Amino acid sequence: MADQRQSLSDLKIIRDGAPVSNTPAAAATVTDGPVEPKIDAQGRSYATGRRKNAIARVWVKPGKGKVTVNGKEIDVYFARPVLRMLIRQPLVVAQRDTQFDVVCTVTGGGLSGQAGAVRHGISHALTRYEPGLRPILKKTGFLTRDSRVVERKKYGHAKARRSFQFSKR
């Protein structure tokens, strides 16, 4: 009975806005201070981006807007203009397209999935370098991982859902 009364009083304290205990963990969850940027010794910020089966490791550092993918220029690696535009979207929306250099390595998937993974990684790396950009990138949906993947093939079917052609005789 005493535990129930204590928990009810704790709930009242929480409702009124005071922390329940003086432990560092409780104080950290109550206070919402400014988020610190995560920058390594070389002045870079790192993030991982994923899309379909592609995984991109992305480093963002101050520069002139150069994007390198697997050691190649973006124009060479992603020949289609749509994919290049897709990758540059987070930088353009944040108005930082000429302020940061991007170096990334991508594995798995096809070119479209890799471009999506790089975009996701750039968005996360930008928020780690400059936390003030998070609301802009979150609003445009660049921080959300696109979880759509190819459906697996089922037995007795030609593809995931396509059946074999029916033959009466």
C-alpha positions in Angstrom: 0.0 0.0 0.0 2.8 2.4 0.9 4.4 1.7 -2.5 1.3 2.7 -4.3 1.0 5.9 -2.4 4.6 6.7 -3.0 4.2 6.1 -6.8 1.1 8.3 -6.9 3.0 11.1 -5.2 5.8 10.6 -7.6 3.4 11.0 -10.5 2.1 14.2 -9.0 5.6 15.5 -8.7 6.3 14.6 -12.4 3.1 16.3 -13.5 4.1 19.5 -11.7 7.4 19.5 -13.4 9.9 18.7 -10.7 12.3 15.7 -11.1 11.5 12.6 -9.1 15.1 11.9 -8.0 18.4 13.7 -8.0 20.2 11.0 -9.9 22.1 12.1 -13.1 20.0 9.9 -15.3 16.8 11.4 -14.1 18.1 15.0 -14.5 19.4 14.2 -18.0 15.9 13.1 -19.2 14.2 16.1 -17.7 16.5 18.9 -19.0 16.6 19.6 -22.7 19.8 21.6 -23.2 21.6 22.3 -26.5 22.9 19.3 -28.3 26.7 19.1 -28.8 28.1 18.6 -32.3 29.9 15.3 -32.8 33.2 16.1 -34.6 36.3 13.9 -34.7 39.9 14.9 -34.5 40.1 15.6 -38.3 37.2 18.0 -38.1 34.7 15.5 -39.7 31.3 14.3 -38.7 30.4 10.6 -39.5 27.1 8.9 -40.1 25.7 5.8 -41.7 22.9 5.9 -44.2 20.8 2.9 -45.4 18.3 2.3 -48.3 17.2 -1.0 -49.6 20.3 -3.2 -49.4 22.8 -0.4 -49.7 24.8 0.9 -46.8 26.7 4.2 -47.0 29.4 5.4 -44.6 29.5 9.2 -44.9 32.0 11.8 -43.6 31.2 15.5 -43.8 33.8 18.2 -43.3 34.1 21.9 -44.1 35.1 22.5 -47.7 33.9 23.7 -51.1 31.0 21.3 -51.9 33.0 18.4 -53.4 31.3 15.0 -53.1 33.3 11.9 -53.5 31.8 8.4 -53.6 34.0 5.3 -53.4 37.0 7.4 -54.4 35.3 8.8 -57.6 33.7 12.1 -58.3 29.9 12.2 -58.0 29.5 12.9 -61.7 31.5 9.7 -62.6 29.9 7.4 -60.0 26.3 8.5 -60.4 26.0 9.3 -64.1 22.2 10.0 -64.0 21.4 13.6 -63.0 18.4 12.4 -60.9 20.6 10.5 -58.6 23.1 13.4 -58.3 20.2 15.7 -57.4 18.9 13.2 -54.9 22.2 13.2 -53.1 22.6 16.9 -53.0 19.1 17.5 -51.6 20.0 17.7 -47.9 22.9 20.1 -48.6 20.6 22.3 -50.8 17.7 22.3 -48.3 20.1 23.2 -45.5 21.8 25.9 -47.8 25.2 24.3 -47.2 25.9 22.9 -50.7 29.1 24.9 -51.1 30.3 24.8 -47.4 30.9 21.1 -46.9 32.9 18.3 -48.6 31.4 14.9 -48.5 33.4 11.6 -48.6 31.5 8.4 -48.6 31.9 4.7 -49.3 28.8 2.7 -50.4 28.3 -1.0 -50.7 25.4 -3.2 -51.7 22.2 -2.7 -53.7 21.9 -0.9 -57.0 22.6 2.7 -57.9 19.2 4.0 -56.8 19.5 2.4 -53.4 23.0 3.6 -53.0 22.0 7.2 -53.9 19.3 7.0 -51.2 21.7 5.6 -48.7 24.2 8.4 -49.4 21.4 11.0 -49.0 20.3 9.5 -45.7 23.9 9.4 -44.5 24.6 13.0 -45.5 21.5 14.2 -43.6 22.5 12.4 -40.4 26.2 13.6 -40.7 25.0 17.2 -41.2 22.8 17.0 -38.0 25.8 15.7 -36.1 28.1 18.4 -37.4 25.5 21.2 -37.0 22.6 20.2 -34.7 20.7 23.3 -35.6 19.9 21.8 -39.0 17.9 18.9 -37.5 14.4 20.6 -37.7 14.9 21.6 -41.3 16.1 18.1 -42.4 13.5 16.3 -40.2 10.6 18.4 -41.7 11.6 17.5 -45.2 11.9 13.8 -44.3 15.6 13.3 -45.0 16.3 11.8 -41.5 13.7 9.1 -41.8 15.1 5.8 -43.2 13.0 4.5 -46.1 12.4 1.0 -44.9 10.9 -0.4 -48.2 12.8 -3.4 -49.4 12.2 -6.1 -52.1 9.7 -8.7 -51.0 11.1 -12.2 -50.9 10.2 -14.9 -53.4 7.7 -17.5 -52.2 7.8 -21.2 -53.1 5.1 -22.2 -55.7 5.3 -18.7 -57.3 7.3 -17.3 -60.2 8.2 -14.2 -58.2 7.1 -12.7 -54.8 3.4 -12.7 -55.7 3.2 -13.7 -59.4 1.9 -17.2 -59.9 2.9 -19.5 -62.7 0.6 -19.5 -65.8 -2.5 -21.6 -65.2 -3.0 -24.6 -67.6 -6.2 -26.6 -67.6 -4.7 -29.5 -69.5 
